[in-house]
Amino acid sequence: MSALLAVALGAFGAHGLKDILSPEHMVTYQTAVNYQMWHALGLIGISFVHQQDQESKLIAWSARFMFFGILIFSGSLYLLVFLNIKELGMLTPLGGVSFIVAWALLAIYAAQKQHHSRYNHARR
């Protein structure tokens, strides 16, 4: 759903907002769309991993942080653009930190899986 929304918002921005928004706000809007799309794809990847390991708390938390990051990072930028309230930009880094945590949890999960795989392979 998030990827679908990113495509729709990107098209809306490219066609409906280019003559309305300032160049600065247009760049901010495009940043919001880009980060939403990349992290929506991240969520799709996480969902595939989750299907293989439904018990993993790392994967579940990675998904939560990624989703929260989309809401806070991209959401705050969308609101900043449309409401022109610069203080909303103070929320954006919280979303960025959430993205970092999500990717870190995913990396930790992958490293643990690789370690366990090597350990189990060596025991055979």
QUIHURA-V708265 format. One record per residue. RES is the residue in three letters. SS is DSSP state (h for helix, s for strand, l for the rest). Layout:
RES:SS
RES:SS
This chain:
MET:l
SER:h
ALA:h
LEU:h
LEU:h
ALA:h
VAL:h
ALA:h
LEU:h
GLY:h
ALA:h
PHE:h
GLY:h
ALA:h
HIS:h
GLY:h
LEU:h
LYS:l
ASP:l
ILE:l
LEU:l
SER:l
PRO:h
GLU:h
HIS:h
MET:h
VAL:h
THR:h
TYR:h
GLN:h
THR:h
ALA:h
VAL:h
ASN:h
TYR:h
GLN:h
MET:h
TRP:h
HIS:h
ALA:h
LEU:h
GLY:h
LEU:h
ILE:h
GLY:h
ILE:h
SER:h
PHE:h
VAL:h
HIS:h
GLN:h
GLN:h
ASP:l
GLN:l
GLU:l
SER:l
LYS:h
LEU:h
ILE:h
ALA:h
TRP:h
SER:h
ALA:h
ARG:h
PHE:h
MET:h
PHE:h
PHE:h
GLY:h
ILE:h
LEU:h
ILE:h
PHE:h
SER:h
GLY:h
SER:h
LEU:h
TYR:h
LEU:h
LEU:h
VAL:h
PHE:h
LEU:h
ASN:l
ILE:l
LYS:h
GLU:h
LEU:h
GLY:h
MET:h
LEU:h
THR:h
PRO:h
LEU:h
GLY:h
GLY:h
VAL:h
SER:h
PHE:h
ILE:h
VAL:h
ALA:h
TRP:h
ALA:h
LEU:h
LEU:h
ALA:h
ILE:h
TYR:h
ALA:h
ALA:h
GLN:h
LYS:h
GLN:h
HIS:h
HIS:h
SER:h
ARG:h
TYR:h
ASN:h
HIS:h
ALA:h
ARG:h
ARG:l
